[in-house]
């Protein structure tokens, strides 16, 4: 059985969070018809952070499958862990 390399999982986790951040930025900057600050204000007033974070996590799917195709299973595991953290953040944001 292969030894779990924590460094590879952490790299995958950070890449997953970075992909989520870029997905969020792309949505707010290019998909929304309003400016960056105005979109954040609208999301705050409408309680839409969870929905936008869910859309922002979609690039993780691409990153996950790239890591699997390259046989980097531990990094893919880190991306999956990042997805679980984002899902937990969405769950918390729905109750706040």
DSSP file (Angstrom, degrees, kcal/mol; ACC not computed):
  #  RESIDUE AA STRUCTURE BP1 BP2  ACC     N-H-->O    O-->H-N    N-H-->O    O-->H-N    TCO  KAPPA ALPHA  PHI   PSI    X-CA   Y-CA   Z-CA
    1    1 A X              0   0    0      0, 0.0     2,-0.1     0, 0.0     0, 0.0   0.000 360.0 360.0 360.0 135.2    0.0    0.0    0.0
    2    2 A X        -     0   0    0      1,-0.1     2,-0.2     3,-0.0     3,-0.0  -0.406 360.0-112.5 -73.1 142.7    1.3    3.4   -1.0
    3    3 A X        -     0   0    0     -2,-0.1     2,-0.5     1,-0.1    -1,-0.1  -0.542  33.6-111.1 -73.9 137.2    2.3    5.9    1.7
    4    4 A X        -     0   0    0     -2,-0.2     2,-0.9     1,-0.1     3,-0.1  -0.580  26.3-151.2 -72.6 117.8    0.0    8.9    1.9
    5    5 A X    >>  -     0   0    0     -2,-0.5     4,-1.4     1,-0.2     3,-0.6  -0.809   7.5-166.9 -93.9 104.7    2.1   11.9    0.8
    6    6 A X  H 3> S+     0   0    0     -2,-0.9     4,-2.5     1,-0.2     5,-0.2   0.806  83.4  63.2 -63.8 -30.7    0.5   14.9    2.6
    7    7 A X  H 3> S+     0   0    0      1,-0.2     4,-2.2     2,-0.2    -1,-0.2   0.908 103.3  48.0 -61.8 -41.7    2.4   17.4    0.4
    8    8 A X  H <> S+     0   0    0     -3,-0.6     4,-2.2     2,-0.2    -1,-0.2   0.881 111.6  49.8 -67.4 -38.8    0.5   16.1   -2.7
    9    9 A X  H  X S+     0   0    0     -4,-1.4     4,-2.4     2,-0.2    -2,-0.2   0.905 110.9  49.7 -66.2 -41.0   -2.8   16.3   -1.0
   10   10 A X  H  X S+     0   0    0     -4,-2.5     4,-2.7     2,-0.2    -2,-0.2   0.899 109.2  51.9 -65.1 -40.5   -2.1   19.9    0.2
   11   11 A X  H  X S+     0   0    0     -4,-2.2     4,-2.4     1,-0.2    -1,-0.2   0.932 111.5  47.1 -60.5 -45.0   -1.1   20.9   -3.3
   12   12 A X  H  X S+     0   0    0     -4,-2.2     4,-2.3     2,-0.2    -2,-0.2   0.887 111.1  52.0 -62.8 -39.7   -4.4   19.5   -4.6
   13   13 A X  H  X S+     0   0    0     -4,-2.4     4,-2.3     2,-0.2    -2,-0.2   0.929 111.4  46.1 -62.2 -46.3   -6.3   21.2   -1.9
   14   14 A X  H  X S+     0   0    0     -4,-2.7     4,-2.5     2,-0.2    -2,-0.2   0.888 112.0  50.8 -66.0 -39.0   -4.7   24.6   -2.7
   15   15 A X  H  X S+     0   0    0     -4,-2.4     4,-2.5    -5,-0.2    -1,-0.2   0.896 110.0  51.6 -64.2 -39.1   -5.3   24.1   -6.4
   16   16 A X  H  X S+     0   0    0     -4,-2.3     4,-1.9     2,-0.2    -2,-0.2   0.908 111.4  45.9 -63.3 -42.9   -9.0   23.3   -5.7
   17   17 A X  H  X S+     0   0    0     -4,-2.3     4,-2.4     2,-0.2    -2,-0.2   0.893 112.8  51.0 -66.9 -38.7   -9.4   26.4   -3.6
   18   18 A X  H  X S+     0   0    0     -4,-2.5     4,-2.5     2,-0.2    -2,-0.2   0.898 109.1  50.6 -65.1 -40.7   -7.6   28.5   -6.3
   19   19 A X  H  X S+     0   0    0     -4,-2.5     4,-2.2     2,-0.2    40,-0.2   0.883 110.8  49.8 -64.4 -37.8   -9.9   27.0   -9.0
   20   20 A X  H  X S+     0   0    0     -4,-1.9     4,-2.4     2,-0.2    -2,-0.2   0.910 110.1  50.5 -66.1 -41.9  -12.9   28.0   -6.8
   21   21 A X  H  X S+     0   0    0     -4,-2.4     4,-2.6     1,-0.2    -2,-0.2   0.928 111.9  47.1 -61.6 -45.1  -11.6   31.5   -6.4
   22   22 A X  H  X S+     0   0    0     -4,-2.5     4,-2.7     1,-0.2    -1,-0.2   0.870 110.6  52.5 -66.7 -35.4  -11.1   31.9  -10.1
   23   23 A X  H  X S+     0   0    0     -4,-2.2     4,-2.1    33,-0.4    -1,-0.2   0.906 111.0  47.5 -63.5 -41.3  -14.6   30.5  -10.8
   24   24 A X  H  X S+     0   0    0     -4,-2.4     4,-2.6    32,-0.2     5,-0.2   0.922 113.4  47.9 -63.6 -45.0  -16.0   33.0   -8.4
   25   25 A X  H  X S+     0   0    0     -4,-2.6     4,-2.8     1,-0.2     5,-0.3   0.910 111.0  50.4 -64.3 -43.3  -14.0   35.9  -10.0
   26   26 A X  H  X>S+     0   0    0     -4,-2.7     4,-2.5     2,-0.2     5,-1.0   0.911 112.8  47.4 -62.6 -42.2  -15.0   34.8  -13.5
   27   27 A X  I  X>S+     0   0    0     -4,-2.1     5,-2.0    -5,-0.2     4,-1.0   0.957 116.7  41.9 -62.7 -50.2  -18.7   34.8  -12.5
   28   28 A X  I  <5S+     0   0    0     -4,-2.6    -2,-0.2     3,-0.2    -1,-0.2   0.887 123.2  37.7 -67.3 -38.8  -18.6   38.1  -10.7
   29   29 A X  I  <5S+     0   0    0     -4,-2.8    -2,-0.2    -5,-0.2    -3,-0.2   0.892 131.7  18.2 -82.4 -40.9  -16.5   39.9  -13.3
   30   30 A X  I  <5S+     0   0    0     -4,-2.5    -3,-0.2    -5,-0.3    -2,-0.1   0.770 125.6  42.2-108.8 -30.0  -17.8   38.5  -16.6
   31   31 A X  I  <<S+     0   0    0     -5,-1.0     2,-0.2    -4,-1.0    -3,-0.2   0.874  97.6  78.1 -87.6 -39.8  -21.2   36.9  -16.1
   32   32 A X  S   <S-     0   0    0     -5,-2.0     7,-0.1     1,-0.1     4,-0.0  -0.483  72.9-143.8 -71.8 136.8  -22.8   39.4  -13.9
   33   33 A X  S    S+     0   0    0     -2,-0.2     2,-0.2     6,-0.0    -1,-0.1   0.594  79.6  72.8 -76.7  -8.0  -24.0   42.6  -15.7
   34   34 A X  S    S-     0   0    0      1,-0.2    -2,-0.1    -6,-0.1    -3,-0.0  -0.472  93.1 -88.4 -99.9 172.8  -23.0   44.8  -12.8
   35   35 A X     >  -     0   0    0     -2,-0.2     4,-2.5     1,-0.1     5,-0.2  -0.178  44.2 -99.1 -72.7 172.6  -19.6   45.9  -11.6
   36   36 A X  H  > S+     0   0    0      2,-0.2     4,-2.1     1,-0.2     5,-0.2   0.948 121.4  41.3 -61.7 -52.8  -17.5   43.8   -9.1
   37   37 A X  H  > S+     0   0    0      1,-0.2     4,-2.0     2,-0.2    -1,-0.2   0.895 115.9  50.6 -64.1 -40.2  -18.4   45.8   -6.0
   38   38 A X  H  > S+     0   0    0      1,-0.2     4,-2.3     2,-0.2    -1,-0.2   0.881 109.2  51.1 -66.7 -38.1  -22.0   46.2   -7.0
   39   39 A X  H  X S+     0   0    0     -4,-2.5     4,-2.6     2,-0.2    -1,-0.2   0.910 109.3  50.3 -65.8 -42.1  -22.3   42.4   -7.6
   40   40 A X  H  X S+     0   0    0     -4,-2.1     4,-2.0     1,-0.2    -1,-0.2   0.885 110.8  50.1 -62.6 -37.9  -20.9   41.6   -4.2
   41   41 A X  H  X S+     0   0    0     -4,-2.0     4,-2.4     2,-0.2    -2,-0.2   0.916 111.2  48.1 -66.1 -42.9  -23.4   44.0   -2.6
   42   42 A X  H  X S+     0   0    0     -4,-2.3     4,-2.3     1,-0.2    -2,-0.2   0.903 111.7  50.2 -64.0 -41.5  -26.3   42.4   -4.4
   43   43 A X  H  X>S+     0   0    0     -4,-2.6     5,-2.4     1,-0.2     4,-0.8   0.888 111.4  49.0 -64.5 -38.1  -25.1   38.9   -3.4
   44   44 A X  H  <5S+     0   0    0     -4,-2.0     3,-0.4     3,-0.2    -2,-0.2   0.919 113.3  45.6 -66.9 -44.3  -24.9   40.1    0.2
   45   45 A X  H  <5S+     0   0    0     -4,-2.4    -2,-0.2     1,-0.2    -1,-0.2   0.866 118.7  41.8 -67.6 -36.2  -28.3   41.6    0.3
   46   46 A X  H  <5S-     0   0    0     -4,-2.3    -1,-0.2    -5,-0.2    -2,-0.2   0.484 106.4-121.3 -91.9  -2.5  -30.0   38.7   -1.5
   47   47 A X  T  <5 +     0   0    0     -4,-0.8     3,-0.3    -3,-0.4     4,-0.2   0.906  65.4 141.2  64.8  41.1  -28.1   35.9    0.4
   48   48 A X     >< +     0   0    0     -5,-2.4     4,-2.3     1,-0.2     5,-0.3   0.299  30.0 103.0-100.4   8.2  -26.7   34.5   -2.8
   49   49 A X  H  > S+     0   0    0     -6,-0.5     4,-2.6     1,-0.2     5,-0.2   0.897  81.3  51.8 -59.9 -40.5  -23.2   33.6   -1.7
   50   50 A X  H  > S+     0   0    0     -3,-0.3     4,-1.9     1,-0.2    -1,-0.2   0.908 110.8  46.7 -63.4 -42.8  -24.1   29.9   -1.5
   51   51 A X  H  > S+     0   0    0     -4,-0.2     4,-1.7     2,-0.2    -1,-0.2   0.906 114.5  46.4 -67.4 -41.2  -25.5   29.8   -5.0
   52   52 A X  H  X S+     0   0    0     -4,-2.3     4,-2.5     2,-0.2    -2,-0.2   0.884 111.0  52.4 -70.3 -37.5  -22.6   31.7   -6.5
   53   53 A X  H  X S+     0   0    0     -4,-2.6     4,-1.3    -5,-0.3    -1,-0.2   0.874 106.2  55.2 -64.5 -35.7  -20.0   29.5   -4.6
   54   54 A X  H  < S+     0   0    0     -4,-1.9     3,-0.3     1,-0.2    -1,-0.2   0.913 111.9  42.7 -62.2 -42.4  -21.8   26.4   -5.9
   55   55 A X  H >< S+     0   0    0     -4,-1.7     3,-1.4     1,-0.2     4,-0.3   0.861 110.1  57.6 -69.1 -35.4  -21.3   27.7   -9.5
   56   56 A X  H >< S+     0   0    0     -4,-2.5     3,-0.6     1,-0.3   -33,-0.4   0.737  97.3  62.7 -68.8 -21.8  -17.7   28.8   -8.6
   57   57 A X  T >X S+     0   0    0     -4,-1.3     3,-1.3    -3,-0.3     4,-0.5   0.552  77.4  90.9 -80.5  -6.8  -16.8   25.3   -7.6
   58   58 A X  H X> S+     0   0    0     -3,-1.4     3,-1.5     1,-0.3     4,-0.8   0.855  75.7  62.4 -60.3 -36.8  -17.5   24.0  -11.1
   59   59 A X  H <> S+     0   0    0     -3,-0.6     4,-2.2    -4,-0.3    -1,-0.3   0.770  90.9  70.2 -60.4 -20.9  -13.8   24.5  -12.3
   60   60 A X  H <> S+     0   0    0     -3,-1.3     4,-2.9     1,-0.2    -1,-0.3   0.837  90.7  59.9 -62.2 -31.1  -12.8   22.0   -9.6
   61   61 A X  H <X S+     0   0    0     -3,-1.5     4,-2.1    -4,-0.5    -1,-0.2   0.928 106.4  45.7 -61.6 -45.2  -14.5   19.3  -11.7
   62   62 A X  H  X S+     0   0    0     -4,-0.8     4,-1.9     2,-0.2    -2,-0.2   0.935 114.7  47.1 -62.6 -47.3  -12.1   20.1  -14.6
   63   63 A X  H  X S+     0   0    0     -4,-2.2     4,-2.3     1,-0.2    -2,-0.2   0.897 109.9  54.4 -63.0 -40.8   -9.1   20.2  -12.3
   64   64 A X  H  X S+     0   0    0     -4,-2.9     4,-2.1     1,-0.2    -1,-0.2   0.932 110.5  44.6 -58.9 -47.9  -10.1   16.9  -10.6
   65   65 A X  H  X S+     0   0    0     -4,-2.1     4,-2.3     2,-0.2    -1,-0.2   0.812 109.8  55.9 -71.5 -28.5  -10.3   15.0  -13.9
   66   66 A X  H  X S+     0   0    0     -4,-1.9     4,-1.8     2,-0.2    -1,-0.2   0.930 109.3  47.2 -64.6 -44.3   -7.0   16.5  -15.1
   67   67 A X  H  <>S+     0   0    0     -4,-2.3     5,-3.0     1,-0.2    -2,-0.2   0.890 112.4  49.5 -65.1 -38.6   -5.3   15.1  -12.0
   68   68 A X  H ><5S+     0   0    0     -4,-2.1     3,-1.4     3,-0.2    -1,-0.2   0.914 109.7  50.9 -66.1 -40.9   -7.0   11.8  -12.5
   69   69 A X  H 3<5S+     0   0    0     -4,-2.3    -1,-0.2     1,-0.3    -2,-0.2   0.849 109.6  50.6 -64.9 -33.5   -5.9   11.6  -16.1
   70   70 A X  T 3<5S-     0   0    0     -4,-1.8    -1,-0.3    -5,-0.1    -2,-0.2   0.360 117.1-115.5 -84.2   5.7   -2.3   12.4  -15.2
   71   71 A X  T < 5S+     0   0    0     -3,-1.4     2,-0.7     1,-0.2    -3,-0.2   0.834  72.5 137.6  62.5  35.2   -2.4    9.6  -12.5
   72   72 A X     >< +     0   0    0     -5,-3.0     4,-2.0     1,-0.2     3,-0.2  -0.639  17.9 162.5-107.7  71.7   -2.0   12.1   -9.7
   73   73 A X  H  >  +     0   0    0     -2,-0.7     4,-2.0     1,-0.2    -1,-0.2   0.824  68.2  55.3 -64.7 -34.6   -4.6   10.6   -7.4
   74   74 A X  H  > S+     0   0    0      2,-0.2     4,-1.6     1,-0.2    -1,-0.2   0.885 108.6  48.2 -69.4 -36.9   -3.4   12.3   -4.2
   75   75 A X  H  > S+     0   0    0      2,-0.2     4,-2.1    -3,-0.2    -1,-0.2   0.893 110.0  52.5 -67.6 -38.3   -3.8   15.7   -5.8
   76   76 A X  H  X S+     0   0    0     -4,-2.0     4,-2.1     1,-0.2    -2,-0.2   0.873 106.4  54.4 -62.5 -35.9   -7.2   14.7   -7.0
   77   77 A X  H  X S+     0   0    0     -4,-2.0     4,-2.0     1,-0.2    -1,-0.2   0.876 106.5  51.5 -64.2 -37.4   -8.0   13.7   -3.4
   78   78 A X  H  X S+     0   0    0     -4,-1.6     4,-2.1     2,-0.2    -2,-0.2   0.883 108.1  51.1 -66.1 -38.8   -7.0   17.2   -2.3
   79   79 A X  H  X S+     0   0    0     -4,-2.1     4,-2.1     2,-0.2    -2,-0.2   0.902 109.5  50.9 -64.1 -40.2   -9.3   18.8   -4.9
   80   80 A X  H  X S+     0   0    0     -4,-2.1     4,-2.0     1,-0.2    -2,-0.2   0.890 108.4  51.8 -63.8 -38.9  -12.1   16.7   -3.6
   81   81 A X  H  X S+     0   0    0     -4,-2.0     4,-2.0     2,-0.2    -1,-0.2   0.888 107.9  51.9 -63.5 -39.5  -11.3   17.8    0.0
   82   82 A X  H  X S+     0   0    0     -4,-2.1     4,-2.4     2,-0.2    -2,-0.2   0.888 107.2  53.4 -63.8 -38.5  -11.4   21.4   -1.2
   83   83 A X  H  X S+     0   0    0     -4,-2.1     4,-2.5     1,-0.2    -2,-0.2   0.902 107.9  50.1 -62.8 -40.5  -14.9   20.7   -2.7
   84   84 A X  H  X S+     0   0    0     -4,-2.0     4,-2.2     2,-0.2    -1,-0.2   0.888 110.2  50.4 -64.7 -38.3  -16.1   19.3    0.6
   85   85 A X  H  X S+     0   0    0     -4,-2.0     4,-2.2     2,-0.2    -2,-0.2   0.905 111.3  48.0 -66.1 -40.9  -14.8   22.5    2.4
   86   86 A X  H  X S+     0   0    0     -4,-2.4     4,-2.4     2,-0.2    -2,-0.2   0.908 111.0  51.4 -64.9 -41.4  -16.6   24.7   -0.2
   87   87 A X  H  X S+     0   0    0     -4,-2.5     4,-2.2     1,-0.2    -2,-0.2   0.889 109.8  49.7 -62.7 -38.3  -19.8   22.7    0.3
   88   88 A X  H  X S+     0   0    0     -4,-2.2     4,-2.4     2,-0.2    -1,-0.2   0.892 109.6  51.2 -66.1 -39.5  -19.4   23.1    4.1
   89   89 A X  H  X S+     0   0    0     -4,-2.2     4,-2.4     2,-0.2    -2,-0.2   0.883 109.9  50.3 -64.3 -38.0  -19.0   26.9    3.6
   90   90 A X  H  X S+     0   0    0     -4,-2.4     4,-1.4     2,-0.2    -2,-0.2   0.915 109.7  50.6 -64.7 -42.7  -22.1   26.9    1.4
   91   91 A X  H  X S+     0   0    0     -4,-2.2     4,-0.8     1,-0.2     3,-0.3   0.917 112.2  46.7 -60.9 -44.2  -24.0   25.0    4.1
   92   92 A X  H >X S+     0   0    0     -4,-2.4     3,-0.9     1,-0.2     4,-0.8   0.902 109.0  55.0 -65.6 -40.9  -22.9   27.5    6.8
   93   93 A X  H 3< S+     0   0    0     -4,-2.4     3,-0.2     1,-0.3    -1,-0.2   0.781 101.1  59.5 -66.4 -24.5  -23.8   30.5    4.6
   94   94 A X  H 3< S+     0   0    0     -4,-1.4    -1,-0.3    -3,-0.3    -2,-0.2   0.776 108.6  44.1 -72.6 -25.2  -27.3   29.2    4.2
   95   95 A X  H <<        0   0    0     -3,-0.9    -1,-0.2    -4,-0.8    -2,-0.2   0.534 360.0 360.0 -96.9  -7.2  -27.9   29.3    7.9
   96   96 A X     <        0   0    0     -4,-0.8    -1,-0.2    -3,-0.2    -2,-0.1   0.456 360.0 360.0 -94.8 360.0  -26.3   32.7    8.6
